[in-house]
């Protein structure tokens, strides 16, 4: 069961609407056009159109099931505590560097974009902590490292945390 915020659910519903009302009709038109080209056994356009249509339908089913089985959680509102929807700047002594992460639910996680899931090792270590806290990030049984929380602030609602594609 995935944990999601109300914003996550809204984004998923938005994607489902788009896939059903915009993308599905386009894909069905491509399928019809490709079918009209003749012999389906050797029709590459038909095979590709069918594959795209099936992929879209699978994604819709997947998203609908995510919503159906989701556990709704609230974003953290405590301004002094690291949690969902917060930007957390940490100092990593091992690298002598500062990094800033936005804490998000697992379906929005994208470490390349600086969005880490509260289910990740770093996210679990930071959740519920405060500015000035030193926390140990346990990566696995053989490796862990310490970070110090430098700053916690509300993340701007810039609509950039897209739902991950799987």
N, C-alpha and C positions, 0 to 999 in steps of 0.2 A: 504494500500500500504506500503510494507516494504522498509525501506531505506537500501541500500547495497552499499558496495564499489566494485570496479572492482575485487579485490581479492576475495570477497564473491562470486561474479558471477563465477569466475574461479573455486573456490572450489566446487560450486554447479554443474557446468558443468562436473567437474572431477568425482564427485559422480554419476551423471547421466550416463556418459560413462561407468563407472565400472559396474553399475547395469544393463545396457543394454547389454554390450559386454561380461561380465564375469559371473555375478550372474544369469542373466536371462537364459542363456543356461544351466547352472548347475541345476537350479530349474526345467526347463522343462524336463531335463533328469531324475531327481528324480520323477517327475510327471509321466513320461512314465513308469519308472520301477515300481512304486507303482500301476499304472493302470493294469499292466500285472499280478499282484498278484491275481486277481480274483474279486469277488463280491465287487463292489464299495460301497454298502450301509454299509458294516461292515468292511471296509478297513481303519484302523487307519492311516497307512502310506500314503495312497492316500489323506485322509482328511488333514493331516499335510502338505504334499507337496503342495496341492492346496492352503492352507492358506498362506504358505510362499510365493508362487508365487504371490498371490493376494496382499500380503503386499508389496512385491517388486514393483509390478506395481503401486500400490497406491502411494508409496514413489516417484517413477519417475514422476507421474502426478503432485504430490504436488510440487516437485522441479521445474518442468517445468513451472508451474503456478507462482511460486515465482519469477522466472526470468522474465516471461512475464509481471508481474505487478510491478516489482521493480522500485524504484526511485534510480537512481545512484547518489551517493555522493562521494566526495573526502575525503581522509584522511587529517587530519590537518597537515600543514607543518610548522606553526609557532612554533619554538622551545621553546618559553616561555609561550605557552598557552596550557592548558589542553584541549584535544579533541581526536578524533578517532586516534587510533594507538599510544597513549602516555601511558607511565607508570607514574602514579601519586601516590606519597607517601603523606599520610595525617597523621596528629597527631589528635587523638581523645581525648580531655581533659577528657570527661566523663569516659573513660576507662583507661586513662593514657597510651595509646598505639599508636604505629604507624602501619599503614597498607598500603600496596602497591596494587594498582589496575591497570589493563590495561583496557582502555576505548575502547569498541568495539561496533559493531552494534548489534541489538537485536537478530539476528540469531546466533551470536557467544557467547552471554552472558552465563557465567557459574560462579556464585559467589564462588562456592567451589574451582574453579581453579584460582580465583583472576581476572576473566574477567567480568567486569560489563558493562552493556549496557548504552549507552548515553540516553536511555529512562527510566532508573531506577531513583529512587529518588536521589541516590548518583551521578549517571552520569549526571543528569540534573543540579545538584548543582555545579558540578566541571567544566562542559563544558564552555570554554571561559575564565576561571579564570587563575590566575597567581600565581607563587611561593610567599608565604607570605600572600596570601588572606585567610581570615576567611570566611567560607560560612556556611549557615544553610541548613541542609539536612532535608527537610520536608517529613516525612514518611507518615503521615496522618494528619487529622485535630487536633488530640489530642496529637501527638508526633512529635517532631523535635529535632535535636541536632546540635551542631556546630563542624566543623572540620577545621583544619588549613592546608593549602597546604605547605608541607615541600619541595618537589622536583618534578619537571616535567622533564621527559626525553623521548627520542624516544624509543619505545619498540623494542626489537630485532625481526627480522622476522624469528622466529624459527619454523614456520609452525605448531604450536601446537594449534592454535585456530580453532578447528574443527567446522563444522556447526552442530548445535544442532539437535538431533533426537527428534521427537515429538511423 
